[in-house]
Amino acid sequence: MAAFRGGGLGLALLLSLCGLGGGRVQAADANFEAQLIWASNDKNSPNPKHKEVDAEMRQRLGKLPLKWANYFEVTRKSFAVADGGTNRVVMSEKSSIEVKRLDALRVQVLLYSKKGDVCTKQTQPMPKGEILVFGGESPNATAWLVTLKRKN
């Protein structure tokens, strides 16, 4: 499995936007949005409840070295995590994601399988608007992706 970071800001701009250049940052809840996505070259998802991902996500996934032409949203969850806190969110009966805020910018993300095993662990800075993408193969040349986006 691979993890990809999308977006990103220069360090000077990031420090300026976050107020880290000289003042103290007030710790607050960070809001996140996670999506479980089905990736395929088929024009339609096998599940009629799945809808195409929105234009922003399609554009962001299109910039990554992925081989699929179509992406379908299976689940979307919004949640908050306090500074120093952890939140675990069930994405499907086969997966869940856990986000731990290490400080104002850095997060540790764990992706769990149905059995409760950790499939992937990633620690990195995650400013507002940045996404993290985890993925794995599925039958018939398809894949599943879990995206995590910081909303604030």
C-alpha positions as CSV (number, residue, x, y, z in Angstrom):
1,M,0.0,0.0,0.0
2,A,1.2,3.5,-0.7
3,A,0.5,6.8,0.9
4,F,0.4,10.0,-1.1
5,R,0.3,13.6,0.1
6,G,-1.7,16.1,-2.0
7,G,-1.5,19.9,-2.0
8,G,1.0,21.5,0.3
9,L,2.3,25.0,1.1
10,G,5.8,26.4,1.5
11,L,7.1,26.5,5.1
12,A,7.2,30.3,5.2
13,L,3.7,30.6,4.0
14,L,2.5,27.8,6.3
15,L,4.1,29.5,9.3
16,S,2.5,32.8,8.3
17,L,-1.0,31.3,7.7
18,C,-0.9,29.4,11.0
19,G,0.4,32.3,13.1
20,L,3.5,30.3,14.1
21,G,5.9,33.1,13.1
22,G,6.1,34.7,16.5
23,G,2.8,34.4,18.4
24,R,1.3,31.5,20.3
25,V,-1.2,29.3,18.5
26,Q,-4.4,28.5,20.3
27,A,-5.1,24.8,20.3
28,A,-8.5,24.0,18.9
29,D,-10.3,21.1,17.4
30,A,-9.3,20.2,13.9
31,N,-12.0,19.2,11.5
32,F,-11.4,16.4,9.0
33,E,-13.3,14.7,6.3
34,A,-12.6,11.1,5.3
35,Q,-13.8,9.3,2.2
36,L,-13.8,5.7,1.2
37,I,-13.5,5.6,-2.6
38,W,-13.8,2.8,-5.2
39,A,-11.4,3.2,-8.0
40,S,-12.1,1.5,-11.4
41,N,-11.7,1.8,-15.1
42,D,-15.4,0.9,-15.5
43,K,-17.7,3.7,-16.3
44,N,-20.1,2.8,-13.5
45,S,-19.7,1.3,-10.0
46,P,-21.2,-2.1,-9.4
47,N,-23.1,-0.6,-6.5
48,P,-25.8,1.9,-7.7
49,K,-25.6,3.7,-4.3
50,H,-22.1,4.9,-5.1
51,K,-21.8,8.3,-6.7
52,E,-18.9,9.8,-8.6
53,V,-16.5,11.8,-6.4
54,D,-16.8,15.6,-6.6
55,A,-14.8,17.6,-9.0
56,E,-12.2,18.7,-6.5
57,M,-11.4,15.2,-5.4
58,R,-11.4,14.0,-9.0
59,Q,-8.8,16.7,-9.8
60,R,-6.6,15.9,-6.8
61,L,-6.7,12.1,-7.6
62,G,-5.9,12.9,-11.2
63,K,-2.6,14.5,-10.1
64,L,-1.4,11.3,-8.4
65,P,0.3,8.4,-10.2
66,L,-2.9,6.3,-10.2
67,K,-4.0,4.1,-13.1
68,W,-7.8,4.3,-12.7
69,A,-10.1,6.5,-14.8
70,N,-13.1,6.6,-12.5
71,Y,-13.6,7.2,-8.7
72,F,-16.8,6.5,-6.8
73,E,-17.6,7.7,-3.3
74,V,-18.7,4.8,-1.0
75,T,-18.7,6.7,2.3
76,R,-17.9,10.2,3.5
77,K,-17.5,11.0,7.2
78,S,-16.8,14.3,8.9
79,F,-15.3,14.4,12.4
80,A,-13.2,16.5,14.8
81,V,-10.0,15.7,16.7
82,A,-8.8,17.8,19.7
83,D,-5.2,18.8,19.9
84,G,-3.5,15.8,21.5
85,G,-6.6,13.7,21.0
86,T,-7.6,10.7,18.9
87,N,-10.7,9.8,16.9
88,R,-11.5,6.5,15.3
89,V,-14.1,6.5,12.5
90,V,-15.6,3.4,10.8
91,M,-15.5,3.8,7.1
92,S,-17.1,0.4,6.2
93,E,-17.6,-3.0,7.6
94,K,-14.1,-3.8,6.4
95,S,-12.1,-0.7,7.4
96,S,-11.8,2.2,9.9
97,I,-9.4,5.1,10.2
98,E,-7.9,6.6,13.4
99,V,-6.5,10.1,13.5
100,K,-4.3,11.3,16.3
101,R,-3.3,15.0,16.5
102,L,0.3,15.1,17.7
103,D,0.4,18.9,17.8
104,A,-1.3,21.8,16.0
105,L,-0.1,20.6,12.5
106,R,1.1,17.0,12.7
107,V,-1.2,14.0,12.7
108,Q,-0.7,10.2,12.9
109,V,-3.1,8.3,10.8
110,L,-3.8,4.5,11.2
111,L,-5.9,2.5,8.7
112,Y,-7.4,-0.6,10.2
113,S,-8.7,-3.7,8.4
114,K,-11.8,-5.7,9.2
115,K,-9.8,-7.9,11.5
116,G,-8.5,-4.8,13.4
117,D,-5.0,-5.1,12.0
118,V,-3.1,-1.9,11.2
119,C,-2.8,-1.8,7.4
120,T,-1.0,1.5,7.2
121,K,0.5,4.0,9.5
122,Q,1.5,7.5,8.4
123,T,2.8,10.5,10.5
124,Q,3.1,13.9,8.9
125,P,2.2,17.6,9.0
126,M,-1.3,18.2,7.7
127,P,-2.3,21.8,7.2
128,K,-5.7,23.0,6.2
129,G,-6.8,21.7,2.7
130,E,-4.1,19.0,2.4
131,I,-5.2,15.5,1.7
132,L,-3.7,12.1,2.5
133,V,-4.5,9.1,0.4
134,F,-4.2,5.4,1.3
135,G,-5.0,2.7,-1.1
136,G,-5.1,-1.0,-1.8
137,E,-5.9,-3.4,-4.6
138,S,-9.2,-5.1,-5.1
139,P,-10.4,-7.9,-7.5
140,N,-10.9,-7.2,-11.2
141,A,-8.2,-4.5,-11.5
142,T,-10.0,-2.1,-9.2
143,A,-8.9,-0.6,-5.9
144,W,-10.2,1.1,-2.8
145,L,-8.8,4.4,-1.5
146,V,-9.3,6.2,1.8
147,T,-8.7,9.9,1.6
148,L,-8.3,12.2,4.6
149,K,-8.7,16.0,4.2
150,R,-8.1,18.6,6.9
151,K,-10.9,21.2,6.8
152,N,-9.5,23.8,9.2
